[in-house]
Amino acid sequence: MQDTQEVAVLRLGHRPGRDERMTTHVGLTARALGADRAILAKDGASQQGTIEDITDRFGGPFAVETTDNPIGFIEDWDGTIVHLTMYGLPVQDVETEIRTDHEDGPLLVVVGAEKVPWDVYENADYNVAVTNQPHSEIASLAVFLDHLFEGAELDREWEDADRNVVPQAAGKRVDEA
């Protein structure tokens, strides 16, 4: 179900034995930087529990689900679709337009794992690059979400957390909620 202000992240593909940490980190980055939910391709379903566990321990709201048909998910999306790719337009050139589109409806951010089918490029409203250089989809997602939310996601309040990280200049402190 989509709400008008939702931001969802679709992890397009998952290479078993190679992408476990990458898929997990896409979900955790989406959660930490303001998205409402992550959708994982069925091959990445084993990472769903890890992301849900972090959400249970450190707060939400954040949902994780899987799909057997990522292309169908994109085709059925009723809102703006942003595909993060090094071949796209620079994020700084399109972020204002994307933000304006998002005011009117939900936003789906698509990040790849393996070679991305041409259908994704064609179905995207925006093919967006965080530099036109090869690098991590996790880094692209983080930078894109930060630009989308204009840094406001960094001050987010977390609900229903079992643990709270207390910022420290040195050392680590986590309080039980």
N, C-alpha and C positions, 0 to 999 in steps of 0.2 A: 504494500500500500504506500502510495506517495502522498506527502503533504506538500502544500504549495511552497514552503520554504526549505524543504528537505535538501540536503546534500548527501548523495550516496556515491560510494566508490566501488567500481566493478573491477576486480582483478581478472583480467582476460587471460586465461590459461594458467597452467601450473605444470612444471616439469618435475614429476616425482623423483626423489633422490637428489635433486639439484636445487629446488626452489623452496624448501620448507621454511627456512629463515626469511627468505625474501617475501613470500606470501604472508607469513606472520607479521612481518614488519610493515607491509603495505596496510594491513588491518590496524595495527597498533598506531601507525602514523595517522591514518584516517581518523581514528578515535581521538588521539591526543590533540590533533590540530583542527577539530571542529566539525568533521563529518558526522552524520547521524547514523549511518550504517555502512557496512561493507558487504558486498556480494562476491562470493568466491566461486570460480569455476569448480565443478564437481571434483576434479582431480586434486584440488586444494582443500577439500572438505576436512581433512584431518587437522588442519590448522584452526578450524573454527573453535574448537574447545579451548585452545590456548588463548585466543583473543577474548573469548567469553570469560575465561578465568581471570584475566587481567582486568576486564571490566567489572567483574564481581568484586575483586579485591580493591581496585583503585577508583571505582566509581564510573558513572555513566551520566545520562543514558547513552547507550550505543548498542546497536543490534548487528548480528552477523547471520548471514544466510548463504545458501549455496544455490547454484543453478546448473542444470544439465545442458542448457542452451544459452551461452552468453550472447551470441549474435541475436537470437530471438529476444533476449532480455533488452538489448539495445533497441531493436526494432519496435518493441512494445512500449518503450519509455515515453511517457507523456510529459515532456519538458525539454530543457536544453541539455545537449550532450557535448561534453568536452573530452577530446581524446588527447592525452599527453604523449607527444612524439617529438623526437628531435627534428623532424621534417616540417613541423608546424610553424605558425606565426609566433613571433616572440611574445611571451606572456605579458610583458610590459606594454605592448601595443594593443592588446585586446582585453585586458583585465577589466577595464571600465565598462565596456560593452557587455561582457559576460556577467558582471555584477548587476547591471541594469536588467538583463534578461532574467537573472535569478530572482529579482524582486517580483517578477510576474509568475514564477513557477519553479518546480523542482529542478535540480541540477544533478546530472550523472557525470562523474569523472571516471574515465576509462583508462586503466593502465595495463600495459601488456606484460607478457612473460616471454613468450616465444615470438616467432614471426607473426605479425599482426595481419589478419586477413584484410583485403582491400575493402570489404564491406564496412569495416569499422571506420575507415577514412571517409567513405561516402555517406555513412549515416550520421557522422559527427556534425554538429553545428559549427564546432570550432576544433581544428587540429592545432594544438598549442605546444610550443617548445619553451623549455626552460634552458636556454642556450640551444644552439643548433649543433651541439657536440654530444658524442656518446657519453652517457653516464647512467646512474641508477634511477630506476622508476620511483624508488622511495624518495630520493632527493627531489625529483621533479614534483612528486605529489606534495611534499612538505612545502616547497617554495610556492607552488600554485595555490595551496590552501591559505598560506600566509598572505599572498597577494589578494586572494578573493576576500578574505575577512579583514584585510588591512591591519593585521596584527591583533585584532580584538580577541582572537581565539587563545592568545597567550594568557589572558586573564580569566579564563573560563572557570566557573565554579562546578565542582563535581558532586553528584548526588549519590546517596546510598553506598558510599565507600566503606569497606572494612578497614582500610588503612589510609592514612593521610601523610604524604611526604611534607616535612617541614623544611622549607628552604634554609640552607646553612652556608655560611661563607667557607667553611671547611668541615669535613666529616659528613656523616649520614645520619639522618633522624627520620624515623617513620613511626608515627603514633597509631595505635589501634583506635578505631572510631568507636 
